[in-house]
Amino acid sequence: MFNAPISRRKFLAGIASTTTSGYLSPLLTATPLSQGSREKPYSMDLSRSKHATLRTVPLDAVTINGGFWGERVTASRQAAIPEIYAQEVENGRIFNFQRLKGADHSTISSDLPSLRAGADSEIYKWLEAVGWSLTSANPALQAQARQITQDVIGAQESTGYVDTYWIGDRVAKRMLPETQISGHEVYCMGHLIQAGIAMYRTSGDRTLLDTGLRFIDAYILAGFGPEADKKPLISGHPGPEMALVELYRETSDPKYLNLAEYLLHGDSRLPIRPDQAVYNFAGVPFTGRTVMEGHAVRATYACGGAADYAIETGDPAYMKALDVLWQDMAERQMYVTGAVGARIKGEAFGGDYELNDQGSYCESCANIGVVLWAQRMLALTGEARFADVMERALYNGVNSGMALDGLSFNYRNPLLYIPGIDPKVRRPFWHTNCCPPNLAHVFASLQGFFYSTSKDGVHVHLYNDSEFNWKLEGGTPLRITQNTSYPWKGVVDLTFGPGASTEFTLFLRIPHWSATSTATVNGAAVELTKPGEYLAICRTWSAGDKVRLTFDMNPRLIVAKQQVEATRRRVAVQRGPLIYCMEAIDQPSALSLDQFALKIDADTAKSLSVRSHPELLGGTVTISAPGVLYSGKNADPGDSLYSTMASEAQAPQPVTLQLIP
Ligand SMILES: [Zn+2]
């Protein structure tokens, strides 16, 4: 059910089923869950992880107070979450569950248009977004989530199996090897687990998590695994690995960690074709991989799961593979926006330095995969290079996925978009609606990316008006208030709140893009570290201490390595963490965008000027840049494709271009 295309500017501006059961045998013994996580809702609980260099802080320990991210989080909570729910209802995804309640799944019709393999994950991602957003009380939303949870339970069979697509004449194909590879059953289970964990940790309600546990314990682990008397299992779409490691963190039961490793390793009893091993990024040992390839969401999610496994085990083979794969992505396959997936065909990574702009896929989910993987690599190593990519992808490749008003979404996030040629951007709903609820889940848990603790102190990764109210690993309570207009302005003030005077190290990320930065403690200058590292300030901190950071906010021209064919003789404009964009609507006359170009010479960078626009797009900063307009022969769309070059007809006219974030 597709809606009319939405312009980029508009995009920027703007059933209760009570109970079920009787049908299900209850869990004989409820799986013990961590009481601590319920009291302190971590989106990723590293509080007991043996090989985490940095530890996450609970979501309710950080409050985002407005500013750039506050507006995005609010738009997601107030507009995107209700809109996604309405679209999922309208497109039958919730009805898919409701109609199975009490029915014999083998006889019920399997040809509803709303049925799609993997579509259940849209509901689970929405429930996860709701779960994390319940760190702020919202009884109406919680009641809605409870109702949908009952719909999911109503669709769960007594075996523990739940999937609304593999019903009717498809029942016989459930969990067959070829179905595992492409059928999304295990993938959906992973998102069910993540949603259940979110709901449990913020509301204390374990109902949804028990539904996922029943699927894993009674169905998956009972029938599938490496043992000779069980059938082999493959992760056709990675994602469940991250969920299983988080479930291990929640329950302390190693069987879930082992299941994650088994999926990452693959099972030779279930041979898959070489092209499937590439596309699915599964089925062969993860530790043997050296290249980011295949479906970009699958690949980045597999890496996130492998990083989670490494955080728990310290397995050197995993650490080595992760480092090689990260370098392959960050050095050869990532866009300047932190997005990945150069090819539309297969929604896939390309070859080395294959980074086309117009044809790029850059799915929002893949860019989220980059952020989740980066967050885990940062926790594993403590290295700022991962936080730099996390920031780049959050501000650009992920943030671009949701409209300013939270009511429409990008599936693709190409760097060049020509209306009429490719209409596949900006819609309230997608036939495969994976990205919108996934974006909502990131915004709902965004505060979890801001800070970490370590044995030495506190790390600040992201800057925005916010309050950190948590404790050092030794147990000393600590409060830090951030005041800033970042990313519009480069000054960040941090103030320490009341608490005992304590010696520890404050680690402040100096972004790689800030060529010249300064830092002061209570007005006294501090010697800076290099860009792209953490500035470590070790001292006795007391209430009222103030730190001021000042970053270099001069607009910069970014060029890619010469090997990137698609961007030779081209530049990107970046200011702070934001990559800027040129739109036809902002240029001197309503001409086609391909008639304009930035004038590039030695003085261009110096002549970029910055202007604040409180009235534009909810308040933004634009950049004016020297440009040229090509209006002669070959510039008009009506001209012939090829003709002899006529130098006088090509003379460009100077113009001033306006760029927006
Ligand atoms: Zn997606």
Boltz pocket constraint, residues with backbone or C-beta under 6 A from the ligand:
constraints:
  - pocket:
      binder: B
      contacts: [[A, 363], [A, 364], [A, 365], [A, 366], [A, 411], [A, 432], [A, 433], [A, 434], [A, 435], [A, 436], [A, 438]]
      max_distance: 6.0
